[in-house]
Amino acid sequence: MSYVGPDIDPPRPRRSPLRRTLTVVLSALVPGALLGWLAFEALGGSDDGGPGRVTGAASSTGGPASAGGDPDGRPGASASQSPTASAPGGGGSLVGKVVVIDPGHNPANFEHTAEINRKVDIGTHKKECDTTGTATNSGYSEAAFTLDVAHRLRALLEREGATVKLTQDADRPYGPCVDERARIGNSARADAVVSVHADGAATGQRGFHVILPGAVHAGAADTRAIVAPSRELGELIADDFAESTDTSPSNYVGDGTGLVTREDLGGLNLSTVPKVFIECGNMRDSKDAALLTSGAWRQKAAQGISEGIVSFLRG
């Protein structure tokens, strides 16, 4: 503590008569003004929507906050319970935008092998309606993985105000077939479509990759108009997915870019709106499988995909 000298009060200056008069006047006026302001506030105050005032009933959350499950994969927890659940930016930024999420495969496909093995036209040739997908060595299926990530992704995008549709929600006996999956996005006039998958490559092959549509013009397929916007969408998702999940692009396809172009996928060939696939990792590799089976990591995966979509739709 600094020394300030003896504790002696200095002589006080005498107040002038004018100062005493002003003091009396102000003492009478201030309480009256204060009472008037309090009455004004009690009656509702100003209607200018200034700082600290809520005007109207609308909120800025942009939609439900549920993330589709807690970090351990148990359903029912809200997004606020996960540290990675918040979507980028403010709520409502995607109002008016339509996003279609395509969870790869169907959990019941294995019970309908005849139906999913029938061939459908994908423009360049005919291909099986769908497949059962892959699984980890412990039996966690790709179909279960994709549906879980789709639910988490839907919640994040709805928080941003987007209208989100799923091509399937385990609400049908099998499929849909790859051609129908494309038609669902087309019919919705989606601003973006993302098909969620996990790969079934050899052990030691790790990482994610995003599949882009090639320029196809054959039969019912014509992707020429969506090649450029789909690449932009895919590049943004790849960047944000890598950052959110702290994982690397595939070490077995894409030359380290995390981007692969294909012309043999009906879901891309028949799309008339921007669309990409993402293979989130390799279910057959034990290290990747440890991530894919983690609810906390699946939340990060959904977050990364969401951020890429949001960046794309914001332009």
N, C-alpha and C positions, 0 to 999 in steps of 0.2 A: 504494500500500500504506500502511495507517495505521501510526503509530508505537506500539509496545507496551512500550517501555522496555527496559532492559538484559536480556540473555539470561542471567539468573541464576535458578537453581532455588530456590524458597522451601523452608524447612525442612519435612520431612515429619513428620506426626503419628505418634506411636507407636501400634501396634495393641494392643488389649486381648487378654488370653488367650482370652476368649469368642469374639472375632471370628476369632482364629487357628483355634479348634476348629471353628467353622462352616465356614470355608474348606476345612478338611481333609475334613469330611463331604460337602460339596457336590462337591468334586473327585472323590470316590469314587462319588457317586450319579449325576451327570450322564452320564458315559460309559456307565454301565449302562442308563440310560433311553434314550439315543440308540441303543444297539445293539438294544434291544427294539423301538423304533419301526421301525428299518430292517428287522428280521426280519418285523414285522407287514406292512409294505408289500410285501416280497418275496412274501408268501403271498397277496397280493391286496388287502389293505387293506379299508376299509369298503365297503359296497355301497349307499351312500345316494345315488349319482349326483350328488354335489356338484360344485362348480365345477371345471372342468378335467378331469372324468372322463367317458369315453365309456362308456355302458351300453347294451348291445344292439347290433344290426347295422344298425338303420335310420338313414338319413341324412335331412337336411331339404331336400334339393334338390328333391324333389317330382316328378322326372321328368328326361328327357334335356335336355341343355343346348344342343343344336344349334340354331342360328338359321336353318338352311336355306340358308346361303350367307354369304360374307363381304361387306363393304361394297361391293365391286365387282361383286357378283352372281355370283361363282364359287361353285359348290356345294362343300360339304364342310367349311367352316370352322365352328368352334364358336361359340356365342353369346358366350363369354368373349372372343373376339377382336374384338368390336365394342363400342365404348364406349356404344352405345345399346341393347344387347341384353338387359340384365337386366330381368326383369319386376318390377312393383311388389310391395312387401311381401315376406314370407317365403315360402319354398317350402311347398307343401302346403296353402295356404289355400283351394284350390278342390277338395279331395278330395271325391268324391261328386257333383260338378257335371258336367253334360254340355253341351258347346258344339259346335254344328255350324257349320262354316265352309263357305260356298257360293261357290267361285271362279266368278265370272261367265263364262259361255261355255265352250267347249271348244276346245283348240288345233286339233282336227281337224274342227270343224264345217263349215269351208269345203269339205271333201271330201264332205259329205253334205247338200247343199242341199235335196234332195227330202224327206229325213227331217225336217230342222229346220223346213221350211216348212209341214208339216202342222199343222192347227189342233187345239188342245186346249182343254178347258173350264176357265175360270178363275173360274167362279161368275157373274160379271156378263155375260160374253160369251165368245166363243172367240177365241183368239189363237195366233200361231205358237208351235210347240214351243220354239224357241230362235232365236238369231241368231248370226252370226259375231262380233259385237262390232266395235269400232272399232280404230284403230291410229294411231300417230304418223305424221307425214309421212315419216319415215325407215323406216317399216315395222315398228316394234316393236308387236306386237299386244296388244290388251286382254287376250286370253286368257292370253298369256305373263305379263303383269303381274299379273293376279289370282291365278294359280297360285303365282307367286313370293311374293307377299305372304301368301297362305294358308299356305304352308310356314313362313314366318317366324313368323306368328301362332300357328300350331299349336305350334311349339317353345316359344314364350313361355308359352302357356297350360298346356302339359304340365309346364313347370317349376313352375307353381303347383299342380299336382296334378290339374288338370281332365282329364276324358276328352274327347278331341277327335275329331270325325269330319268328313271332307270329303265333300261331295256328289259330287265327281269329282276325280280326280287324274291326268288324262290317261290313264286306265286303261280307257277305253271309246271306241268309234269316234266317238260324237257325244253331245251332251246331257250330262246328262239334261234332259228337257223341264221347263218351268217348273212344271208341276203335280207332277211327280215330285220336283223339288227341295224343294217344300213338304212332300211326304209323307215325305221322308227325315228332316227335322227333327221332324215329328210323331211318326214311328215311334220315333225315338230318345228321345222325351220330353225334348227338349233344354230346358235352363234358359235358353238364349239361342242365337239363330241370327243370323249376320251374313253377308250376301251382299256380296262385294267386287267393285267395278266401277271403271271409269274412263270418263269421259264423252267424247262426240264432238261437242262444240258448236263454234260459230264461233270464229275467231281473235279474241283479245282478251277472250273470256269465260273467266274463270279462277276457281280456287278449288274447294273441296270442298263437298259437301252430303250430308246423311244423309236418306234417304227413309223415312218412317214410314207404317204402314198406316192408312188411313182406316177409318171404321166401315162395314163392308160386311156386308149380310145378304141374300144372294140365291143361289139355287141351292145349290151345294155350299159356298159361301163364308159364313163367319160370323166376323168378326174382332172382334166387340164385346168379348169377354173379354180380348183381347190389346192393345187400343189403348193403354190407360194404361201397362202395363208396357213396351210397345215404345217409347213416347215417352220414358219414363225412361231406357231403354237407349240410345236415340238421342241424347238430350241429353248423357249422360255421354260417349259416344263422340265427339260433336262437340267438346266442350270439351277432352278429352284429346288428340284428334287435332290440333286447332289448336295446342295447347301443344307437343306432341312434334315436330311437323313445322315449326313456325313458319310456317304458311300461314294464309290468311284464308278465311272462308266464301265461297261462290260469290257472284260479282258479277252473276249473271244469273238466278238463281232463289233463292227463300227470303227475299227482302227483307233480306239481310245476316245472317240468323239461322243459316244453315247447315242449316236443317231444312225439309223439304218433305213434305207429306202427299199420298199418291196412292191411288187406288182402282182402278187399271187394271193392276196388276201381279199376275200369277198367283202368284208366289212369296210375296207378302204376303197376298193375298186368301184363299188356301187354307191358310194357316198357322194352327195352333191353339196355337202356343207363341210367346213374345216374339221378334220378328224385325224387323230393319231392313236396309236396303241402305245402302252408302256408296259414293258416287262420289268417288274420291280426288283427282280433278283432271280437267282437260280435255286429252286427248291431242292435240287438233288445234291447241292453242295452243303456240307454241314455248317460251315460258317455263315453262308447266306441264309440257310434254313433257321439258324438261331435268331436271326433278325426277323425273318418273315413270320415266325411263330410268336413274336413278342407284340403284345397289344400296344405298348408304348411306342415301339418302332413303327407299327402300322399307323399310329396317329401322326407320326412325323412324315410318313409317306403320303398320307392324305393331305397334310399341310403343304408339302412341297408341290404336289400336283395342283392343289387349290391356288397357291401363289402364282404358279405359271399361268393358269387359266385366267385369274384376275388380271394379271399384267397384260395378257393378250386382249382381253375384252375391254380394258381401259384404253387400249390403243397406244 
